[in-house]
Amino acid sequence: MKSSCYIPSGCSISAMMSESGKRIDGRAITKSIALMHDRSNGLGGGFAAYGIYPRYAEQYAFHMMFNSFEAKGVFENYLKDHFYIVHDEEIPTRPGAVYEEDTSGINIEYGMNPITESPVLWRYFVDVPGNRTQFVSESEYVFEKVMEINSKIEGAFVASSGKNMGIFKGLGYPEDIAAFYNLDEYKAYIWTAHGRFPTNTPGWWGGAHPFGLLDWSIVHNGEISSYGINKRYLEPFGYRMELKTDTEVVAYMFDLLVRRHNIPIKTAISALSAPFWKNIDKMPERERKIITAIRQVYGSALLNGPYSIVLGHSRGIVGFNDRIKLRPMTCARKDNMLYMSSEESAIREIEPNPDTVWSPKAGTPVIGELYEEVE
Amino acid sequence: MASIPPEFKVSIDSARCRKCGICVNNCSFGALEFGDDRVIPDDSKCVACYRCVSKCPDNAITITNYQWANRGNANWTPETTSNIQKQAEFGGILLSGMGNPRPHKIIWDHLLIDACQVTNPSIDPLREPMELRTYLGKKPDNLEFVENKEGEIELATELQPQVKLDVPVVFAAMSYGAVSLNAHKALAMAAKKSGTLMNTGEGGLHEDLYQYSDNIMVQVASGRFGVHNEYLNTCSMIEIKIGQGAKPGIGGHLPGEKVGEEISKTRMIPSGTDVLSPAPHHDIYSIEDLSQLIYALKEATNYEKPVGVKISAVHNVAAIASGVVRAGADVLTIDGYRGGSGASPMVIRDNVGIPIELALATVDQRLRDEGIRNRASILCAGSIRSSADIAKAVALGADAVVIGTAALIAMGCSVCQRCYTGNCAWGIATQKPELVKRLDPETAAQKLTNLLSGWSFELKEILGSLGVNSIESLRGNRERLRGYELDEKTLELLGIKSAGVGQ
């Protein structure tokens, strides 16, 4: 898990979801993010996939990264103390693999940066022992353990910890990460992807996107200029910012507002990417009361700075921009499919004839929801 | 006092002087007289308030520090020796006005603000909205919602009263008595124009100002002067004064000669009597007594107004603040050791208390560590001098700041530090009718409004350069501050990194 120096510029994100719950393999999302190769610099790429573990759908799937087998040993002792391990295995990878397909992008040379080194990558499917949830909910229990592992077990990082989902990420171009993890062999109803061009925070395996906690995953293009206060706001609630990047606060903010405070996702977005007071003052009373209270109470949760973000969770995806749209995001629909991406080209690369294509307004969330059961 | 040399020397350029007498009429300290067909200065009475200098049509007056022969003694300085001489003469407590003037390190000036480059674009406040709106009051930890019959969500949580500020600056507590009615009027008018609050101090509220109730914070202090039911309900919030930065642990004293008919009515005391505010509240000898007063005031105002508590920054301020918030305060004002005063014992002003920067940072962190930061807004007071100080205070964790001296300067004050004499030549800290009328409330209000408007523009520029468009993204965001020439411990207490350290 090497750290790298800071090199300035941007990022790419792409997401696709089958709202009818159809599972699709990882080739399409890889092709979409591969087209935006130039938006990343090889210092981080990753994917979140929902619906990939039907066999272990009821277990929490821990995707782990270890600096050493020693760290793995320490972690496993911890895990045995706190969970029932139903199954565990090495995450299958192909060191040295590269992306070999063509995209319609010109002047893009794929296959120059094979991923040869990686941390120890392992996944664990675990149950929460019934006697551990007398006083806390199951999700709260898992949350506490994830925070503890990331902050206390040296050299062990939880990449994802939700059910029937997983995050595959690392240091490299996203399309090479996909080849490294054999993503063509996984089928998911939601895929999100990220190509990273780290600037203000170091590039390393744990710091690549997506960020995950429980059911949540976040891909993010941009920078959270309000990070300092967002972090200080979250800390008293038990969140530990250990991953050296601003993006993790986004995942934790959703966890706090939606899971723990029970705020509807759309309302939570009005805290994170809040409407301006001049617009709030003109809203009808019911809405004005809600948003005014949200800004009064959750002012420290406001995410400020340039960003486009896609949040993934087991029931859907939510894409949204910063308050004045300082980062690009385009969306499209085709039948039951919803697409979101930094560039329209990356959607057309995998869906040449969408029914509708639009660029959502600043602060206006685009929401994809599962309306049928996963196949 | 012949043995005490004067502090200042007044020189009149006779070649320029047209002998109009304006300076003589304007000097409220009796330092200038006509005689022998010329203006004769009495250096020993001059306080360097510059009233005469600013009014002289000929620029004929120069005031300089009285130059002592330099005996080269850094220990027994002219100030130290003359203080001893004064006390040897009179045997009393040395008084002074305004805040601590000592040349201690000013931490604000060693804090540097971040700006965006490349990856996070800066924002142009002239093109994009930039928000300074701030609400003071207790906030719940979380909000709850219910679904109504139409399937829409509605707010289920009832919030405690919140006071809206359009600019995160309120005017400090300065009582009618310490300052003139015209000064109070100017502050109230400016607070209304700027969308903020003026604080009555502990001298009650003159009836002429009832019309500004939405922009008034009324104070309840140890003397309870001017406190009655209508007073408590003619405001948008209440403040209980426990301490003041310029004189922690010390009460107040308004001399009887200042107590004319209007002040007597407003304060509900006989005219001509000395007004003594006790050092402690005589019904508050512990934190539970404070809690009782907080809730008594809430009862009296039907829980419709936030009740704040003002404390001075003393060594254990973080723990005290935590207690005050747990006692039920909705707003906490912390006043640092440079905070101003109309009259304070010099020994207290110059030696008691700690810098506001450290107090603010440790209080904010303590409340966060205890998970109760939401329960009270923090007002930061004690020598806020510029919009940069405001931005730094907000970044350290303040919800808004309080300005006293800066507001007085905007109205004309020249910081001569003689507020306690009642001779203020600018009509601010005086009750003498001929001096009070020198301050035109309309003009002074406009100057105060201009100051807040100028600072607002500057704050918006700072936010824009930070790449954020709302003040809550700076509030408590210490990541955007760096310390320069500060020691490790100070940096640690401030919760900031040293300049030169990246993320």
Interface residues (C-beta under 8 A of the other chain):
Chain A: Y6 P8 S9 G10 T199 N200 T201 G222 E223 S225 S226 Y227 G228 I229 K231 R232 Y233 E235 P236 F237 R260 H261 N262 I263 P264 T267 A274 F276 W277 K278 R286 K289 I290 A293 I294 R295 Q296 V297 Y298 G299 S300 L302 N304 G305 P306 R323 I324 L326
Chain B: C116 V118 T119 N120 P121 I123 E128 P129 E131 R133 Y135 G137 K139 P140 N142 L143 E144 F145 E152 I153 E154 L155 T157 L159 Q162 R368 D369 E370 G371 R373 N374 L466 G467 V468 N469 S470 E472 S473 L474 R475 G476 N477 R478 E479 R480 G502 Q503
